[in-house]
Amino acid sequence: MAPRGTPKPIIDKLAKAVVKAMQSPITRETLHDSGSENISGVAEQFTAYLTADFEKWTLIIQSLYFEQ
């Protein structure tokens, strides 16, 4: 993640570093052991994942707390 408006070349550089880090066996094991999910990839894929996840949880929370 980076602040909104971060230039694309910087986003690409950060994404490349994250992908490299996620290939580390220690990183993979740590994520697995903590119950986290490895979704590394290009920045656009991560943005799409976060957007979909946000929308999903927004609907769940609204249905539980605001539509009763």
OpenMM code with the backbone's topology and positions (N, CA, C; nanometers):
from openmm import Vec3, app, unit

residues = "MET ALA PRO ARG GLY THR PRO LYS PRO ILE ILE ASP LYS LEU ALA LYS ALA VAL VAL LYS ALA MET GLN SER PRO ILE THR ARG GLU THR LEU HIS ASP SER GLY SER GLU ASN ILE SER GLY VAL ALA GLU GLN PHE THR ALA TYR LEU THR ALA ASP PHE GLU LYS TRP THR LEU ILE ILE GLN SER LEU TYR PHE GLU GLN".split()
positions = [
    Vec3(0.0842, -0.1172, 0.0000),
    Vec3(0.0000, 0.0000, 0.0000),
    Vec3(0.0888, 0.1235, 0.0000),
    Vec3(0.0364, 0.2267, -0.0587),
    Vec3(0.1073, 0.3543, -0.0660),
    Vec3(0.0029, 0.4653, -0.0685),
    Vec3(0.0433, 0.5864, -0.0365),
    Vec3(-0.0527, 0.6973, -0.0388),
    Vec3(-0.1122, 0.7185, -0.1781),
    Vec3(-0.2371, 0.7606, -0.1804),
    Vec3(-0.3029, 0.7934, -0.3067),
    Vec3(-0.2177, 0.8967, -0.3796),
    Vec3(-0.2055, 0.8803, -0.5095),
    Vec3(-0.1294, 0.9747, -0.5894),
    Vec3(0.0177, 0.9395, -0.6035),
    Vec3(0.0595, 0.8280, -0.5429),
    Vec3(0.1986, 0.7863, -0.5589),
    Vec3(0.2222, 0.7550, -0.7064),
    Vec3(0.3301, 0.8071, -0.7646),
    Vec3(0.3556, 0.7836, -0.9069),
    Vec3(0.3668, 0.6344, -0.9405),
    Vec3(0.3145, 0.5976, -1.0571),
    Vec3(0.3129, 0.4574, -1.0993),
    Vec3(0.4520, 0.3930, -1.0980),
    Vec3(0.5589, 0.4605, -1.1418),
    Vec3(0.6904, 0.3958, -1.1357),
    Vec3(0.7299, 0.3553, -0.9928),
    Vec3(0.6896, 0.4342, -0.8951),
    Vec3(0.7208, 0.3995, -0.7568),
    Vec3(0.6342, 0.2822, -0.7118),
    Vec3(0.5066, 0.2837, -0.7484),
    Vec3(0.4173, 0.1717, -0.7171),
    Vec3(0.4726, 0.0434, -0.7769),
    Vec3(0.5153, 0.0499, -0.9030),
    Vec3(0.5699, -0.0685, -0.9701),
    Vec3(0.6950, -0.1194, -0.8998),
    Vec3(0.7808, -0.0281, -0.8571),
    Vec3(0.9034, -0.0666, -0.7869),
    Vec3(0.8704, -0.1328, -0.6522),
    Vec3(0.7753, -0.0747, -0.5792),
    Vec3(0.7333, -0.1338, -0.4526),
    Vec3(0.6705, -0.2721, -0.4736),
    Vec3(0.5860, -0.2827, -0.5747),
    Vec3(0.5197, -0.4100, -0.6035),
    Vec3(0.6226, -0.5179, -0.6369),
    Vec3(0.7218, -0.4814, -0.7140),
    Vec3(0.8266, -0.5776, -0.7502),
    Vec3(0.9015, -0.6260, -0.6256),
    Vec3(0.9289, -0.5337, -0.5337),
    Vec3(0.9977, -0.5705, -0.4098),
    Vec3(0.9109, -0.6611, -0.3229),
    Vec3(0.7808, -0.6332, -0.3195),
    Vec3(0.6900, -0.7167, -0.2406),
    Vec3(0.6826, -0.8576, -0.3000),
    Vec3(0.6706, -0.8660, -0.4320),
    Vec3(0.6660, -0.9979, -0.4963),
    Vec3(0.7916, -1.0764, -0.4633),
    Vec3(0.9056, -1.0117, -0.4684),
    Vec3(1.0318, -1.0782, -0.4357),
    Vec3(1.0314, -1.1264, -0.2902),
    Vec3(0.9870, -1.0411, -0.1999),
    Vec3(0.9821, -1.0793, -0.0581),
    Vec3(0.8872, -1.1961, -0.0354),
    Vec3(0.7746, -1.1964, -0.1083),
    Vec3(0.6765, -1.3028, -0.0906),
    Vec3(0.7261, -1.4381, -0.1411),
    Vec3(0.8309, -1.4387, -0.2183),
    Vec3(0.8872, -1.5638, -0.2671),
    Vec3(0.9785, -1.6289, -0.1639),
    Vec3(1.0108, -1.5556, -0.0589),
    Vec3(1.0971, -1.6080, 0.0459),
    Vec3(1.0238, -1.7167, 0.1245),
    Vec3(1.0888, -1.8311, 0.1432),
    Vec3(1.0251, -1.9383, 0.2210),
    Vec3(0.9864, -1.8939, 0.3626),
    Vec3(1.0694, -1.8123, 0.4242),
    Vec3(1.0391, -1.7656, 0.5605),
    Vec3(0.9147, -1.6772, 0.5611),
    Vec3(0.9020, -1.5913, 0.4607),
    Vec3(0.7836, -1.5056, 0.4519),
    Vec3(0.6597, -1.5903, 0.4295),
    Vec3(0.6679, -1.6840, 0.3385),
    Vec3(0.5529, -1.7715, 0.3109),
    Vec3(0.5115, -1.8493, 0.4354),
    Vec3(0.6093, -1.9027, 0.5055),
    Vec3(0.5801, -1.9811, 0.6261),
    Vec3(0.5172, -1.8927, 0.7345),
    Vec3(0.5714, -1.7740, 0.7519),
    Vec3(0.5181, -1.6817, 0.8521),
    Vec3(0.3740, -1.6441, 0.8202),
    Vec3(0.3464, -1.6136, 0.6943),
    Vec3(0.2096, -1.5802, 0.6542),
    Vec3(0.1157, -1.6985, 0.6773),
    Vec3(0.1597, -1.8152, 0.6355),
    Vec3(0.0782, -1.9355, 0.6518),
    Vec3(0.0477, -1.9607, 0.7987),
    Vec3(0.1501, -1.9536, 0.8824),
    Vec3(0.1333, -1.9802, 1.0255),
    Vec3(0.0422, -1.8788, 1.0941),
    Vec3(0.0366, -1.7572, 1.0411),
    Vec3(-0.0484, -1.6542, 1.1020),
    Vec3(-0.1902, -1.6552, 1.0448),
    Vec3(-0.2145, -1.7433, 0.9483),
    Vec3(-0.3466, -1.7504, 0.8875),
    Vec3(-0.3689, -1.6478, 0.7786),
    Vec3(-0.2610, -1.5816, 0.7369),
    Vec3(-0.2721, -1.4807, 0.6322),
    Vec3(-0.2678, -1.5461, 0.4950),
    Vec3(-0.3090, -1.4691, 0.3976),
    Vec3(-0.3166, -1.5179, 0.2607),
    Vec3(-0.2185, -1.4399, 0.1732),
    Vec3(-0.1409, -1.5105, 0.0931),
    Vec3(-0.0464, -1.4463, 0.0015),
    Vec3(-0.1200, -1.4120, -0.1272),
    Vec3(-0.1393, -1.2823, -0.1490),
    Vec3(-0.2081, -1.2386, -0.2702),
    Vec3(-0.1200, -1.1451, -0.3515),
    Vec3(0.0098, -1.1633, -0.3388),
    Vec3(0.0999, -1.0732, -0.4107),
    Vec3(0.0822, -1.0885, -0.5608),
    Vec3(0.1091, -0.9853, -0.6304),
    Vec3(0.0956, -0.9806, -0.7750),
    Vec3(0.1132, -0.8356, -0.8176),
    Vec3(0.0578, -0.8033, -0.9295),
    Vec3(0.0691, -0.6648, -0.9734),
    Vec3(-0.0226, -0.5769, -0.8902),
    Vec3(0.0113, -0.4494, -0.8827),
    Vec3(-0.0624, -0.3558, -0.7978),
    Vec3(-0.2108, -0.3528, -0.8326),
    Vec3(-0.2437, -0.3620, -0.9598),
    Vec3(-0.3841, -0.3579, -1.0012),
    Vec3(-0.4626, -0.4775, -0.9462),
    Vec3(-0.3983, -0.5942, -0.9388),
    Vec3(-0.4650, -0.7118, -0.8826),
    Vec3(-0.4919, -0.6917, -0.7344),
    Vec3(-0.3950, -0.6347, -0.6647),
    Vec3(-0.4110, -0.6111, -0.5222),
    Vec3(-0.5215, -0.5090, -0.4977),
    Vec3(-0.5248, -0.4042, -0.5786),
    Vec3(-0.6298, -0.3034, -0.5668),
    Vec3(-0.7666, -0.3661, -0.5892),
    Vec3(-0.7781, -0.4508, -0.6906),
    Vec3(-0.9054, -0.5172, -0.7193),
    Vec3(-0.9460, -0.6078, -0.6032),
    Vec3(-0.8506, -0.6793, -0.5466),
    Vec3(-0.8782, -0.7675, -0.4330),
    Vec3(-0.9297, -0.6857, -0.3144),
    Vec3(-0.8591, -0.5774, -0.2811),
    Vec3(-0.8995, -0.4940, -0.1679),
    Vec3(-1.0369, -0.4312, -0.1900),
    Vec3(-1.0625, -0.3861, -0.3116),
    Vec3(-1.1915, -0.3249, -0.3428),
    Vec3(-1.3046, -0.4262, -0.3249),
    Vec3(-1.2865, -0.5458, -0.3783),
    Vec3(-1.3886, -0.6495, -0.3664),
    Vec3(-1.4084, -0.6897, -0.2201),
    Vec3(-1.2997, -0.7029, -0.1458),
    Vec3(-1.3074, -0.7412, -0.0056),
    Vec3(-1.3791, -0.6322, 0.0753),
    Vec3(-1.3469, -0.5072, 0.0476),
    Vec3(-1.4123, -0.3949, 0.1164),
    Vec3(-1.5620, -0.3964, 0.0889),
    Vec3(-1.5992, -0.4162, -0.0371),
    Vec3(-1.7410, -0.4185, -0.0734),
    Vec3(-1.8129, -0.5347, -0.0046),
    Vec3(-1.7480, -0.6500, -0.0021),
    Vec3(-1.8082, -0.7676, 0.0613),
    Vec3(-1.8348, -0.7409, 0.2089),
    Vec3(-1.7354, -0.6921, 0.2805),
    Vec3(-1.7507, -0.6691, 0.4237),
    Vec3(-1.8437, -0.5519, 0.4535),
    Vec3(-1.8490, -0.4547, 0.3652),
    Vec3(-1.9434, -0.3444, 0.3828),
    Vec3(-2.0861, -0.3986, 0.3801),
    Vec3(-2.1148, -0.4842, 0.2840),
    Vec3(-2.2492, -0.5431, 0.2747),
    Vec3(-2.2820, -0.6287, 0.3966),
    Vec3(-2.1858, -0.7066, 0.4412),
    Vec3(-2.2087, -0.7919, 0.5582),
    Vec3(-2.2363, -0.7069, 0.6816),
    Vec3(-2.1548, -0.6063, 0.7046),
    Vec3(-2.1720, -0.5204, 0.8216),
    Vec3(-2.3039, -0.4441, 0.8143),
    Vec3(-2.3366, -0.3918, 0.6979),
    Vec3(-2.4629, -0.3201, 0.6835),
    Vec3(-2.5812, -0.4115, 0.7108),
    Vec3(-2.5745, -0.5351, 0.6612),
    Vec3(-2.6877, -0.6264, 0.6820),
    Vec3(-2.7001, -0.6662, 0.8291),
    Vec3(-2.5903, -0.6709, 0.9010),
    Vec3(-2.5953, -0.7098, 1.0408),
    Vec3(-2.6390, -0.5969, 1.1336),
    Vec3(-2.5985, -0.4757, 1.1021),
    Vec3(-2.6185, -0.3667, 1.1960),
    Vec3(-2.7172, -0.2592, 1.1529),
    Vec3(-2.7420, -0.2479, 1.0237),
    Vec3(-2.8212, -0.1335, 0.9798),
    Vec3(-2.9528, -0.1714, 0.9126),
    Vec3(-2.9744, -0.2978, 0.8843),
    Vec3(-3.0953, -0.3360, 0.8122),
    Vec3(-3.1836, -0.4282, 0.8958),
    Vec3(-3.1802, -0.4111, 1.0257),
    Vec3(-3.2593, -0.4992, 1.1111),
    Vec3(-3.3896, -0.4352, 1.1469),
] * unit.nanometer
topology = app.Topology()
chain = topology.addChain("A")
for resn in residues:
    res = topology.addResidue(resn, chain)
    for name in ("N", "CA", "C"):
        topology.addAtom(name, app.Element.getBySymbol(name[0]), res)
